[in-house]
Each structure stands twice: as C-alpha cells, then as structure tokens.
Amino acid sequence: MLSNSHFVEWHGKAVASVKTGFPTGVRLARLDLIAGNVTPHTLRHTAATWLMPRTAPMSEAAGF
C-alpha cells in the first residue's frame, strides 16, 4: 500500500534523506557508467529538459 504523506518512501516509511540512498540508486541503475557524476540536481535538469520539447508549460518544467 502506498502512502501519499511523504515524497520518498521505502517500505512504507519516510526516507529521511535522499542523499543517503541516492549513490546506491545511481550505481544500481548504472547511471554512473553512462553519465559520470550524477546528482539529484542532474536528474532534475534532465526531467525539465525532456519536458521542453513536449511543449510543456515553462512553469511545469520549472517545478521539477
């Protein structure tokens, strides 16, 4: 069952810090091999960049 009370959860409990597990996620997704140094900010910009060619409103892209 998913909860909507937290932005990031693991096994139904809130994740205290995305920074703690992020390096593991990057390694498991093999993003470090593809893109080098990947940070949460990198993914934010990637999402916003992908929205732009799809004519998403600038405010929506900025929300990422």
C-alpha positions, -999 to +999 in steps of 0.1 A: +000+000+000+013+034-010+011+064+012+009+100-001+022+116+031+059+116+020+077+124-012+100+095-010+093+063+009+109+029+015+087+000+027+060+025+037+083+047+058+095+081+051+131+084+038+149+109+060+175+119+033+175+112-004+213+118-003+218+086+018+204+061-008+210+081-040+245+068-047+232+033-044+204+040-068+227+056-093+250+026-091+222+000-094+207+020-124+243+021-139+239+059-144+274+064-132+287+044-162+266+064-187+267+099-174+296+101-148+289+121-117+251+120-113+234+141-086+197+147-077+201+181-094+213+163-126+180+143-127+160+175-120+175+192-150+171+161-172+134+159-164+129+196-172+149+193-204+127+164-215+096+184-209+106+213-230+104+196-265+070+183-255+057+219-253+051+216-215+044+250-199+076+266-186+060+267-151+056+229-151+092+224-162+104+248-135+085+228-109+109+200-113 
